[in-house]
Amino acid sequence: MPLFRCGFYLLVLSCLSFVCRAQETNFPTNDEINLLLTQTERAVGQYKPLLDQEESLFGEKGKEAVAKDREVVKGLEMAIKAFRKNPQGFNSNLGFAFFEWIDDADRNILLCASGASTEAVTLMLDGKTDKALSLAQLSKSCMDMSSLIYTVGENTGALYARYVSSVEALAKQGSEVAQKCTDILKKNGIKPNKP
């Protein structure tokens, strides 16, 4: 019986060695996630004053648009705070929600740029050059901000794609390891228990 146990333990250790080798994945690291959070914080910090400016220049019409934009900013700020405490939380479906908020922010800032540009042209044609110039400047600032947020979104998307790819690779490796262990057990005359 001791020989059987020894053989069994060797088989288990052999299976565990497969598992250890299979664990080599490419999940986003804490450092990479923290760098992304820093980039996002900076972008949000520059985005918020543009929301104030948009609300001020568009008046009541701007309040509605900006209210939705502020919800996106709150979502991003909440996620940044949570991921600062646990960066690996990004490596979950929460990372995808983070990506969606960044995408929403980019779309919203482009809408601001487009709306400000259109309104500036209309006011210029009406001879209201001061406000038209302010709106043209807002449009340019929003376009610049869009480029920054787009870059952060690209980084977020790349990290999240790595997470998804790593999960898929880990699942595949786990399946292969389980099959190898089963094959080793069968080869040695040990029938695996079936659930």
N, C-alpha and C positions, 0 to 999 in steps of 0.2 A: 504494500500500500504506500509506503514512503516514496518508493520509486515513481509510482503513479502521480503522487502529489508533486514531486520534483519536476516531472515531465509537464504536468499541467501548468505549474508556475512558469516554466520556461516558455510554454506556449503563450501564456498571458503576457509575459514580458516581451515576447516577440511581437505580439499584437500592439502592445503599448508603444513599442519603438516605431511602428508604422504610424500610430496616432501622433506621436511627437513630431515626426518628420512632416506629417500632413498639416501641421499647424502653421507652417510658414505661409503667411498671407500678406497682403499689402493694404491693410486697413489704414485709413488716415490716422496719423499720430497726434498726440496731444499738442505738440509744437505746431504742426500744420494747422490744426483746428484753431489754436490760439492766435496764430497769425491771421487767419481768416476773420476771426472775431475782432481783432484790432482794425483790420481793413474796414470791416462793416461798421464798427463804432465811428471811425473817422468819416465814412460816407454819410451815416445817419446824422452826425454832428453838423455836417455841411448842408444836408438836405432840410433839416428843420427850419433854419432861417428862411429858406426859399418858400416854405409853406406859409410862413407868416407874411412874406412879401406878396405871395399869390393871393392870399386872403384879403390883404389890404388893398391891392390894386383892382381886384375883381369884385369887391364888395360882397353883397348877399349871394350872388352867383358863385363867388369863390369859396364862401363858407361851406357850401354843400360838397364841393369837390375836395376841399382840404380836409373836411371831417373824415372822409374815407381814407385819405392819405395818412392822416394822423393815427388811424387804427392800425395801418400797416407798420408805421414807425413804432407804435407801442408793442406790436407783436415781435418785431425785430429786437427791440430793447429787452423785452421779457426773455426771448430766446438767448440773447447774448449773456444776460445775467445767469441764466440756468446753465448754459454751456461753459461759462467761466468756472462754475462750481464743479461741473462734471463734463469735461470736454468730450469724453467718449459717448455722451448722450447724442452727439451729432451722428454717430454711427448707429442710427436707428431710423425709423420712419419720421422722427422729429427733424432729422437733417433735411428730409424732403420738404417738410413744412417750412423750414428756414429758407430753403431754395425758392419756394413759391412766394414767400414774402418779399424776397429780394427781387424776384421777377415782377411782382405787383408794383413794387416801388419804382422799378425802371419804367414800366408801362405808364404809371401815373405821372412821373416826371416828364415823359415824352408828351403826354396829353397837356401838361402845363405849358411846355415849350410851344406846342402847336397852337393852343388856345391863345397864348400871349402874343404870338406872332400874328395870328389872324386879327386879333383885336387891335394890335398896334397899327396894322395896315388900314383898318377901318377908321381909326382915330386920326391917322395921318391924312387920310383923304378928307376928313371933316375939319382939318386944320387944327386939331388938338395935339400939337406936337410934343408938349411937355409929358403928358401922360403916355403918348405913343412911344416916346423914347424910353420911358421907364418900363413899359411893357416889352419893348424890343430888348432891353437889357435883361429883363427877367427871362425872356425866351432864350437868350444866349446862355445865361447862367444855368437854366434848366437843361439845355443841350449838353453843356459841359458836365453837369451833375449826372446826366444820363450815361455819359461815357464812363464815369467813375463807377456808378452802380452796375453798369453792364460788365465791367471788368471784375468786380466783386462777385457778380452772378456767375461769370465764367469760372472763377476759382471755386465757388461753391459747387457748381455743377460737376467740375472735374473731381473734387474730393468725394462728392456723393456717388459719382459713377464708380470710383475706386472702391467705395464701401460696398456697393451692390455687386460689383465684380468679385470682391473678396468673399462675400457671403455665398455667392454661387460656387466659387472655387472650393470653399470650405465644405459646403454641402456635398459636392462631388467627391472630394477627398474622403469625407466621412463615410460615404457610401462605398467607396473603393476599399477603405480600411476594414469596414465591416465585412465585406465580401472576402477579403484576404484572410481575416481572422476565421471566418466560417470555413473557408477552404482548408486552412491549417488544422482546425479542429476535426473536420471530416477526414482529412488525410491521416490523422493520428487516431482515428476510430472513436472520437468523442462526438456524440450527437448534441448539437446546440439545442438548448431549450427554446421552444416556440411559445410566444405569448398567447 
